[in-house]
Amino acid sequence: MTFAYPAGERTSYGALALAFLGLSSTVPTLVTAFFAGAIADRHDRLALMRGVNVASLLATAAIAAVLVLRPSGHVPIPGPAGFYLPVWILLAFPCWAAVTVTSTLFRPAFNTSIPRLVPAGELSRANGAIYASAALVSAGGTLTTGAVLTELPVVWALAIPFLLFFGTQVALTMIDASFEVVRTSPPRSVWTEAREGYGYLWKRRELFEITLSALVINFLSAVALVELALYVASWLALTQGIWYGAMVATATLGGATGFVLIARFRFEPSAGRVMIGLTLAMGLALLALGLVRSIWLALPIVFVYGMVPGMITTVFLSTIQATVPDAMMGRVFAADEVGSYALVPVGQYTGGLVTLLIGVQGTYLAAGGVIFGFGLVTVVAFRALRRLGFRTHPRDPAVPPADG
């Protein structure tokens, strides 16, 4: 997108255009996430996933059409003197927003469908395998996109997400199961039912404490990781892009490993204590990154750092799926997503300010230290989370629990 501007305008205008692109996805995502769970709890979830995935296909095709046709002209936009957006970029914004909205609608419908297909005792293994595969496919797609952009016009890179959406649609079409939600009360407005999800999260104190923990951890992680490229270039003194790519790829591989590995520990009876322990480990990993200056030490540390979110995600998903009533599950997932990620954009902005004040090392040490300190606070203050756990038997039928 930045290359849509002449060389002299790329730094200022290109950066602003990227900011608008971010807003075109962030704002619709947060708004949609508020209602996504209520929609998943009102409709056949399989039909919903099929419908929104088709919309993702169409939106991706629309972006490709914009890039091929590339209508000329530009539109003046409020900002620095002379700031404008090329017409083709302006047309791409709503298409990109549509992709993020449909993906947001897809997530709670997908996560609430896993217990319909998997016995309760196998939820952790299933979630780990699913999200590890997704992480590896995402990493492979990113690398492939980079190669395509090097050799071919930009529009060809969109073939990758299009094929992934198409493959998802084929897989959804092959599923022969009922994902209808059994309701215990008459339907009300989407707004009212969405608010019920937040009310349920508040009443289930252990789930509320998980969301609050995720809010803090995601904010502080964003503070540090938004400066990862600068960490590699200035703190590790490695200016070749391959080393930044190695750090990202290693963290992704760590995440995929964490998704799968945690299921082997049978965490279910002590799920809350496991999440607290993983929070402490995340803080220590960021602290360690701030203390080492060798890439050969940073790579294994960032692998461990990447493992932790994968482990936490598997524990969280399995716990919700096993302990929340089916008719409420979508709203709980959506409410947690809104609460967990609401401060990520603020964290990214804060990371830039903090780095200006105390440098890259100071940012990593501060973020890691605060996460570790917060983990210690949860040990003492989050009593409901400490008690959180559930028990399953490998042969338990995949039937939604009767109560929460």
Legacy VTK file of the C-alpha trace (Angstrom):
# vtk DataFile Version 3.0
C-alpha trace
ASCII
DATASET POLYDATA
POINTS 404 float
0.000 0.000 0.000
2.808 2.402 0.830
4.170 1.900 -2.706
0.968 3.402 -4.076
2.517 6.780 -3.246
5.514 8.456 -4.892
8.817 7.943 -3.074
8.700 11.339 -1.380
5.247 10.675 0.126
5.664 7.071 1.298
6.934 7.781 4.783
4.157 10.201 5.734
1.185 9.422 3.493
1.923 5.674 3.296
2.090 5.384 7.073
-1.247 7.177 7.422
-2.807 4.948 4.770
-1.677 1.875 6.737
-3.196 3.393 9.877
-6.517 3.814 8.060
-6.256 0.207 6.887
-5.794 -0.879 10.491
-8.818 1.126 11.600
-10.893 -0.320 8.750
-10.419 -3.753 10.331
-10.040 -3.036 14.062
-13.217 -1.005 14.541
-15.554 -3.374 12.626
-13.944 -6.361 14.370
-14.623 -5.019 17.863
-18.196 -4.009 16.958
-18.899 -7.368 15.323
-17.328 -9.300 18.205
-19.898 -7.781 20.566
-22.750 -9.431 18.609
-20.951 -12.463 17.117
-21.570 -14.724 20.096
-25.283 -13.907 20.266
-25.605 -14.673 16.556
-23.807 -18.012 17.040
-26.185 -18.873 19.894
-29.308 -18.069 17.820
-28.656 -19.995 14.598
-27.473 -23.315 13.260
-23.730 -22.879 13.726
-22.768 -25.022 10.759
-25.007 -22.986 8.437
-23.582 -19.796 9.927
-19.990 -20.905 9.316
-20.797 -21.863 5.743
-22.506 -18.535 5.076
-19.837 -16.258 6.511
-17.062 -18.270 4.855
-18.729 -17.720 1.458
-18.800 -14.009 2.311
-15.049 -14.188 3.044
-14.482 -15.753 -0.377
-16.473 -12.998 -2.083
-14.711 -10.228 -0.153
-11.294 -11.656 -1.046
-12.328 -11.844 -4.697
-13.511 -8.224 -4.476
-10.101 -7.103 -3.205
-8.482 -8.953 -6.119
-10.845 -7.214 -8.551
-9.912 -3.828 -7.116
-6.204 -4.613 -7.546
-6.713 -5.780 -11.129
-8.932 -2.891 -12.220
-7.028 -0.367 -10.061
-9.275 2.616 -10.808
-7.338 5.863 -11.101
-7.852 9.095 -9.235
-7.515 10.102 -5.626
-9.681 11.489 -2.844
-8.506 14.248 -0.452
-8.616 13.069 3.173
-8.337 15.164 6.345
-4.807 15.052 7.698
-1.500 16.653 6.745
-1.609 19.218 3.983
-2.211 17.477 0.681
-2.963 14.047 2.162
-5.046 11.830 -0.105
-6.000 8.220 -0.667
-5.896 6.669 -4.140
-9.382 5.559 -5.193
-8.375 1.902 -5.460
-7.121 1.882 -1.862
-10.331 3.551 -0.697
-12.329 0.798 -2.432
-10.184 -1.908 -0.834
-10.923 -0.730 2.730
-14.556 -1.954 2.928
-13.576 -5.241 1.282
-10.880 -5.784 3.901
-13.349 -4.807 6.623
-15.750 -7.452 5.267
-13.052 -10.138 5.537
-12.345 -9.260 9.166
-16.057 -9.072 10.045
-16.820 -12.477 8.543
-13.800 -13.987 10.302
-15.040 -12.521 13.587
-18.475 -14.055 13.045
-16.872 -17.399 12.194
-14.780 -17.815 15.376
-17.463 -18.273 18.081
-19.529 -20.491 15.786
-16.461 -22.645 15.174
-15.287 -22.857 18.791
-18.762 -23.792 20.029
-19.023 -26.558 17.420
-16.003 -28.557 18.586
-17.844 -30.151 21.571
-20.500 -31.415 19.127
-17.897 -33.505 17.326
-15.366 -34.436 20.011
-15.855 -36.355 23.288
-15.333 -34.158 26.352
-12.235 -36.105 27.387
-10.557 -35.314 24.061
-11.281 -31.575 23.892
-7.753 -30.539 24.840
-6.170 -32.793 22.204
-8.639 -31.645 19.557
-8.171 -27.943 20.284
-4.405 -28.357 20.378
-4.308 -30.183 17.047
-6.685 -27.726 15.364
-4.888 -24.576 16.441
-1.404 -26.015 15.953
-2.380 -26.866 12.376
-3.802 -23.361 11.927
-0.570 -21.789 13.218
1.572 -23.865 10.863
-0.686 -23.137 7.878
-0.590 -19.438 8.755
3.202 -19.476 8.941
3.425 -21.356 5.653
0.981 -18.960 4.036
2.981 -15.965 5.224
6.213 -17.359 3.807
4.519 -18.282 0.531
2.974 -14.826 0.270
6.411 -13.261 0.662
7.774 -15.438 -2.130
4.817 -14.624 -4.403
5.187 -10.895 -3.798
8.842 -11.129 -4.743
8.197 -12.738 -8.127
4.612 -11.897 -9.158
2.113 -8.986 -9.117
0.462 -8.287 -5.774
-2.927 -9.651 -6.815
-1.514 -13.188 -7.056
-0.835 -13.177 -3.323
-4.604 -13.117 -2.744
-4.808 -16.577 -4.296
-3.451 -17.953 -0.995
-6.259 -16.736 1.322
-8.799 -17.466 -1.409
-7.649 -21.099 -1.603
-7.694 -21.382 2.190
-11.261 -20.050 2.357
-12.225 -22.375 -0.494
-10.710 -25.380 1.286
-12.593 -24.415 4.447
-15.844 -24.292 2.481
-15.242 -27.752 1.043
-14.544 -29.129 4.529
-17.687 -27.497 5.958
-19.766 -28.924 3.134
-18.560 -32.422 3.983
-19.732 -32.232 7.616
-22.950 -34.124 8.198
-24.131 -33.129 11.679
-26.684 -30.927 13.397
-25.301 -27.796 15.025
-28.685 -26.377 15.995
-28.749 -24.677 19.399
-31.310 -25.984 21.895
-32.728 -22.850 23.470
-34.194 -22.771 26.973
-35.849 -19.352 26.574
-37.651 -17.504 23.776
-35.419 -15.409 21.477
-34.959 -11.750 22.315
-33.113 -8.962 20.544
-29.498 -9.620 19.561
-28.468 -6.666 21.737
-30.171 -8.134 24.810
-28.722 -11.587 24.261
-25.238 -10.193 23.644
-25.384 -8.362 26.981
-26.383 -11.617 28.671
-23.009 -13.042 27.658
-21.215 -10.285 29.558
-23.527 -10.796 32.518
-22.738 -14.504 32.554
-19.013 -13.760 32.368
-19.363 -11.437 35.368
-21.277 -14.001 37.430
-18.761 -16.739 36.663
-15.967 -15.039 38.561
-13.296 -17.489 37.422
-14.119 -16.743 33.777
-14.158 -13.015 34.456
-10.737 -13.310 36.073
-9.437 -15.143 32.983
-10.684 -12.315 30.759
-9.158 -9.666 33.024
-5.854 -11.546 33.010
-5.924 -11.793 29.214
-6.653 -8.062 28.952
-3.552 -7.207 30.993
-1.296 -9.808 29.367
-2.309 -8.966 25.790
-1.821 -5.250 26.440
1.680 -5.753 27.861
2.619 -8.295 25.181
1.586 -5.789 22.518
3.783 -3.156 24.190
6.836 -5.379 23.708
6.118 -7.265 20.494
5.219 -4.210 18.437
8.920 -3.360 18.758
10.209 -6.837 17.816
11.771 -5.642 14.561
13.532 -2.859 16.468
14.604 -5.374 19.134
16.313 -7.475 16.456
17.865 -4.526 14.638
19.038 -2.371 17.546
19.303 -4.596 20.619
20.617 -7.721 18.857
22.379 -5.563 16.224
21.149 -7.692 13.309
20.003 -5.599 10.385
19.270 -8.401 7.900
15.549 -9.089 7.586
16.102 -12.833 7.742
16.734 -12.623 11.483
13.445 -10.868 12.164
11.760 -13.545 10.073
13.570 -16.204 12.106
12.256 -14.716 15.360
8.663 -14.605 14.073
8.877 -18.127 12.628
10.380 -19.500 15.852
7.653 -17.912 17.971
5.013 -19.346 15.621
6.594 -22.808 15.858
6.614 -22.434 19.634
2.913 -21.583 19.577
2.119 -24.642 17.474
4.118 -26.802 19.891
2.345 -25.301 22.893
-1.097 -26.001 21.424
-0.306 -29.707 21.213
2.015 -30.186 24.185
-0.271 -28.916 26.941
-2.849 -31.649 26.269
-0.316 -34.265 27.368
-0.277 -32.880 30.917
-3.961 -33.541 31.675
-4.439 -30.039 33.034
-8.223 -30.263 33.404
-8.540 -30.608 37.216
-6.230 -27.615 37.789
-6.869 -25.495 34.680
-6.861 -22.188 36.567
-3.572 -22.843 38.357
-2.001 -23.932 35.073
-2.985 -20.625 33.448
-1.511 -18.683 36.356
1.737 -20.635 36.075
1.898 -19.979 32.347
1.419 -16.253 32.980
4.483 -16.277 35.237
6.437 -18.156 32.552
5.464 -15.558 29.931
6.755 -12.738 32.120
10.050 -14.544 32.694
10.471 -15.146 28.951
10.060 -11.443 28.139
12.498 -10.567 30.932
14.994 -13.025 29.476
14.642 -11.470 26.016
15.551 -8.136 27.557
18.698 -9.567 29.120
20.287 -11.487 26.234
22.108 -9.965 23.284
22.759 -13.059 21.208
20.349 -14.277 18.543
21.261 -17.852 19.487
19.947 -17.239 22.988
17.002 -15.121 21.858
15.670 -17.800 19.479
15.101 -20.542 22.114
13.663 -17.939 24.493
11.189 -16.648 21.910
10.258 -20.270 21.172
9.318 -20.693 24.838
7.539 -17.344 24.797
5.523 -18.497 21.768
4.617 -21.774 23.487
2.869 -20.045 26.379
-0.037 -18.401 24.470
-0.594 -21.678 22.629
-0.861 -23.534 25.919
-3.126 -20.911 27.493
-5.424 -20.919 24.451
-5.836 -24.701 24.569
-6.581 -24.645 28.300
-9.047 -21.767 27.920
-10.955 -23.189 24.955
-11.271 -26.628 26.527
-12.422 -25.186 29.855
-15.128 -23.038 28.263
-16.314 -25.888 26.055
-16.531 -28.250 29.030
-18.101 -25.950 31.642
-20.326 -23.398 29.862
-23.878 -24.316 28.720
-24.116 -24.782 24.972
-26.808 -22.104 24.564
-24.514 -19.510 26.221
-21.134 -20.636 24.904
-20.919 -18.426 21.823
-21.631 -15.300 23.833
-18.998 -16.219 26.420
-16.367 -16.726 23.727
-17.285 -13.398 22.090
-17.375 -11.486 25.376
-13.941 -12.819 26.279
-12.585 -11.849 22.852
-13.806 -8.273 23.228
-12.493 -8.030 26.778
-9.180 -9.718 26.021
-8.185 -7.751 22.926
-9.781 -4.354 23.516
-6.482 -2.813 24.657
-4.167 -4.396 22.069
-4.198 -1.303 19.765
-3.544 0.875 22.826
-0.694 -1.449 23.802
0.882 -1.150 20.364
0.767 2.635 20.552
2.041 2.593 24.121
4.938 0.355 23.061
6.213 3.067 20.745
6.022 5.704 23.472
7.670 3.497 26.093
10.486 2.595 23.722
11.141 6.279 23.093
11.379 6.859 26.841
13.376 3.876 28.110
14.697 2.109 25.013
14.131 -1.357 23.623
15.700 -3.244 26.513
13.777 -1.189 29.034
10.513 -1.930 27.203
11.075 -5.696 27.316
12.205 -5.644 30.930
9.266 -3.475 31.960
6.654 -5.534 30.098
8.087 -8.828 31.322
8.416 -7.597 34.885
4.850 -6.299 35.027
3.446 -9.540 33.547
5.396 -11.585 36.102
4.243 -9.265 38.893
0.659 -9.531 37.695
1.006 -13.314 37.741
2.049 -13.120 41.400
-0.986 -10.942 42.116
-3.289 -13.526 40.555
-1.812 -16.188 42.833
-3.030 -14.196 45.838
-6.079 -12.286 44.580
-7.751 -14.473 41.942
-9.157 -17.155 44.205
-11.904 -18.233 41.809
-9.369 -18.738 39.027
-7.143 -20.799 41.318
-10.058 -23.157 41.970
-11.058 -23.476 38.303
-10.933 -26.989 36.939
-13.059 -29.745 35.464
-12.949 -33.495 35.140
-13.615 -35.602 32.087
-13.428 -39.226 31.084
-11.978 -40.149 27.683
-15.248 -41.863 26.789
-17.542 -39.054 27.867
-20.063 -38.303 25.094
-19.735 -34.963 23.367
-22.892 -33.549 24.916
-22.996 -29.947 26.144
-23.029 -29.747 29.970
-26.333 -29.080 31.652
-25.073 -26.335 33.873
-22.159 -23.996 34.346
LINES 1 405
404 0 1 2 3 4 5 6 7 8 9 10 11 12 13 14 15 16 17 18 19 20 21 22 23 24 25 26 27 28 29 30 31 32 33 34 35 36 37 38 39 40 41 42 43 44 45 46 47 48 49 50 51 52 53 54 55 56 57 58 59 60 61 62 63 64 65 66 67 68 69 70 71 72 73 74 75 76 77 78 79 80 81 82 83 84 85 86 87 88 89 90 91 92 93 94 95 96 97 98 99 100 101 102 103 104 105 106 107 108 109 110 111 112 113 114 115 116 117 118 119 120 121 122 123 124 125 126 127 128 129 130 131 132 133 134 135 136 137 138 139 140 141 142 143 144 145 146 147 148 149 150 151 152 153 154 155 156 157 158 159 160 161 162 163 164 165 166 167 168 169 170 171 172 173 174 175 176 177 178 179 180 181 182 183 184 185 186 187 188 189 190 191 192 193 194 195 196 197 198 199 200 201 202 203 204 205 206 207 208 209 210 211 212 213 214 215 216 217 218 219 220 221 222 223 224 225 226 227 228 229 230 231 232 233 234 235 236 237 238 239 240 241 242 243 244 245 246 247 248 249 250 251 252 253 254 255 256 257 258 259 260 261 262 263 264 265 266 267 268 269 270 271 272 273 274 275 276 277 278 279 280 281 282 283 284 285 286 287 288 289 290 291 292 293 294 295 296 297 298 299 300 301 302 303 304 305 306 307 308 309 310 311 312 313 314 315 316 317 318 319 320 321 322 323 324 325 326 327 328 329 330 331 332 333 334 335 336 337 338 339 340 341 342 343 344 345 346 347 348 349 350 351 352 353 354 355 356 357 358 359 360 361 362 363 364 365 366 367 368 369 370 371 372 373 374 375 376 377 378 379 380 381 382 383 384 385 386 387 388 389 390 391 392 393 394 395 396 397 398 399 400 401 402 403
